[in-house]
Amino acid sequence: MNVPGDREAKFRTGIFNAYARSIGIDELIISLYSKGISTRKMSEILESIFQNRHSRSSISRITEITIEGVKRFQNRPLDRRYIAIFLDALFFYLRRDTVDKEPIIFAMGIKESREYEILGFYISSKESHLSYSEVINDLYSRGVRELCS
């Protein structure tokens, strides 16, 4: 979406930053999608804000592209060796048939270069030794073989 020019630079809006030539419609759609808003409702919201029609199919394409990026991130090969790997779960409200609090397990590694790296995140139905075991098995299948001690 293009932003109109203003010769005297008096125009201000709360929708995007000053001097921006475009706004991140994709980021807005992903944010709405993550809140569980339907593509039909998103289309209505975007039209009311921007007076510009976005079809449900174009909104679906944007969310599909993002989901593909997340899958690439989750399946990327990892380094063989890390100084340490930390596993922890955060509980979020997730919408399935109903809205329930579910754990998302995060795996973070410290490389030998002392850099931190998010190795993955895993949605689980509950926090248990089995869910953590699945995370460890995934890290192993993606290339992690040893931890420095």
C-alpha positions in Angstrom: 0.0 0.0 0.0 1.4 3.4 -1.0 1.3 6.3 1.4 0.3 9.7 -0.1 2.8 12.6 0.0 2.3 15.7 2.1 4.1 18.9 0.9 4.0 20.6 4.3 4.6 17.3 6.3 1.6 17.9 8.6 -0.1 14.6 8.0 0.2 12.1 10.9 -1.4 8.8 11.5 -1.4 6.2 14.2 -1.4 3.3 11.7 2.3 3.6 10.6 5.4 5.6 11.3 6.2 9.0 9.8 8.1 8.9 6.5 7.1 5.3 5.9 6.4 4.6 2.2 4.6 1.4 2.9 3.2 -0.5 5.8 3.5 -4.2 6.6 0.2 -5.6 5.7 1.8 -9.1 5.8 2.8 -8.5 9.4 -0.6 -7.3 10.4 -2.3 -10.3 8.8 0.1 -12.7 10.6 -0.6 -10.9 13.9 -4.4 -11.2 13.3 -4.0 -14.9 12.2 -2.0 -15.6 15.4 -4.9 -14.3 17.5 -7.3 -16.8 15.8 -9.2 -14.3 13.6 -10.8 -15.8 10.6 -9.8 -14.8 7.0 -13.3 -13.4 6.5 -13.0 -11.2 9.6 -9.5 -10.1 8.6 -10.7 -9.1 5.2 -13.4 -6.9 6.8 -10.9 -5.4 9.3 -8.4 -4.5 6.6 -11.1 -3.0 4.4 -12.4 -0.8 7.3 -8.9 0.4 8.2 -7.4 0.9 4.7 -10.5 1.2 2.5 -8.8 -1.4 0.3 -10.2 -4.9 -0.4 -8.1 -7.9 0.5 -9.6 -11.2 -0.6 -9.7 -14.1 1.8 -7.6 -16.1 -0.7 -4.8 -13.5 -0.7 -4.9 -13.5 3.1 -4.7 -17.3 3.1 -1.7 -17.1 0.7 0.1 -14.8 3.1 -0.5 -17.1 6.1 0.6 -20.1 4.1 3.9 -18.5 3.1 4.5 -17.7 6.8 3.7 -21.2 7.8 6.1 -22.5 5.2 8.9 -20.3 6.7 8.1 -21.6 10.2 8.4 -25.2 8.9 11.7 -24.4 7.2 13.0 -23.0 10.5 11.7 -26.0 12.5 13.3 -28.5 10.1 16.7 -26.8 9.5 19.8 -28.8 10.3 21.6 -27.8 13.5 25.2 -27.7 14.6 26.7 -30.9 15.8 28.0 -29.5 19.1 26.6 -27.0 21.7 28.0 -25.9 25.0 24.6 -26.2 26.6 20.9 -26.7 25.6 18.1 -25.3 27.7 14.6 -26.6 27.5 11.6 -24.7 29.0 7.9 -24.4 28.4 5.7 -21.3 28.3 1.9 -21.7 28.4 -0.2 -19.9 25.9 -3.9 -19.9 25.1 -4.3 -21.7 21.8 -7.4 -22.1 19.7 -8.3 -25.5 18.4 -11.9 -26.6 18.8 -11.9 -24.7 22.1 -9.4 -22.2 23.6 -7.1 -23.9 26.1 -3.8 -23.2 27.7 -1.1 -25.4 26.1 2.7 -25.5 26.6 5.1 -24.5 23.9 8.4 -26.0 24.6 11.4 -23.9 23.6 14.9 -25.3 23.0 17.8 -22.8 23.1 21.4 -23.7 22.5 24.7 -21.9 23.3 27.2 -22.4 20.5 30.9 -22.8 21.0 31.2 -19.2 19.7 29.1 -18.2 22.8 26.2 -17.2 20.6 22.6 -18.1 21.6 20.4 -19.9 19.1 16.8 -20.9 19.3 16.9 -24.5 18.1 13.1 -25.0 18.0 9.7 -24.6 19.5 7.2 -27.4 20.0 3.5 -27.3 20.7 2.5 -30.0 23.1 -0.8 -31.1 24.6 0.8 -31.2 28.1 4.2 -30.7 29.7 5.6 -34.1 30.6 8.8 -36.2 30.3 7.5 -37.7 27.1 7.1 -34.2 25.4 10.6 -33.3 26.4 11.9 -36.6 25.2 10.3 -35.9 21.8 12.1 -32.5 21.7 15.4 -34.1 22.4 14.8 -36.8 19.7 14.0 -34.0 17.2 17.2 -32.1 18.1 19.2 -35.3 17.6 17.5 -36.1 14.3 18.5 -32.5 13.1 22.2 -33.0 13.9 22.9 -32.3 17.5 25.3 -35.0 18.8 27.2 -33.7 21.8 27.2 -31.1 24.5 30.5 -29.7 25.9 31.0 -30.3 29.6 
